[in-house]
């Protein structure tokens, strides 16, 4: 979860003016993916930070899109994602493994399981 600072909220406010809030309804209209990236993710994480977007997680129609903060908007928009999705952001999501880190002892075949 991102904890937004006052500075983050100020960035968001300029991208999402008050007219985005429908009259008589709580909440707001859908916000374009690119605007969220520009307002929060890009300045907070940087353009090369890994992102995974999961729509309908654990359901037969699950859809997963991977990219970086700089590249994820296109695959999300091309997939037509307009509803809620889980968005994971962070360096731990990289697909590259650190060979110096070694394998997890928890899952190692050498670990005794008694």
Buried (B, 14 or more C-beta within 10 A) or exposed (E): EEEBEEEBEEBBEEBBEEEEEEEEEEEEEEEEBBBBBBBBBBBBBEEEBBBBBBBBEEEEEEBBBBBBBBBBBEBBBEBEBEEEBEBEBEEEEEEEEEEEEEEEEEEEEEEEEE
